[in-house]
Structure formats: C-alpha cells, structure tokens
Amino acid sequence: MPTLRVPTPLRAYTAGQSELALQGQTVAELMDDLLLQYPALKPHLVNDQGSLRPFVNLFLGEENVKDLQGLQTPLKTDDRVLLIPSIAGG
C-alpha cells in the first residue's frame, strides 16, 4: 500500500499522523482516498472544481508528479509520495 508523507502544517487534519498508508494505483486514487479519510484537508488541497490547488506539490521519490504523468502517475505498493505545499509569508 503506498504511503503519503504529510507535512507538519497539515498534520492537524490527520490526527497528528506524519505518514498515511492509503489505497490507490495512481496518485489521483491516492488523493481520493486521502480526502475520503480526512475530509478536513479538502479545502487546503483542492479547489471548488476538485482540482489540486496550484501551490500543492506531490513528489514520487525526488520527481514532482507534474513532471511525470500528473495525477495519473501509477503507483506501486511500496511507493512513498511526499505532499509539499508551497508556503508564502511576509
């Protein structure tokens, strides 16, 4: 089962868990399972149309999935996906 690494600012929405084992054969399916299990994350990760927000980056290993096959990037059971939101401040 693939795992998703959750950054510290979003762990408040995952009961403090830093790594989640999720179902999915693609990154899209993994994200669907994430939002099904942790619906409070939805406004932080996707827009009203259900698309991933532009500041949300997902990495498979060291590759941004945007540079692979996007959300249709296939996953193996031992893959680890990193969720890295861009954070701006002033």
Secondary structure, 3 states (H helix, E strand, C coil): CCEEECCHHHHHHCCCCCEEECCCCEHHHHHHHHHHHCHHHHHHHECCCCCECCCEEEEECCEEHHHCCHHHCECCCCCEEEEEECCCCC
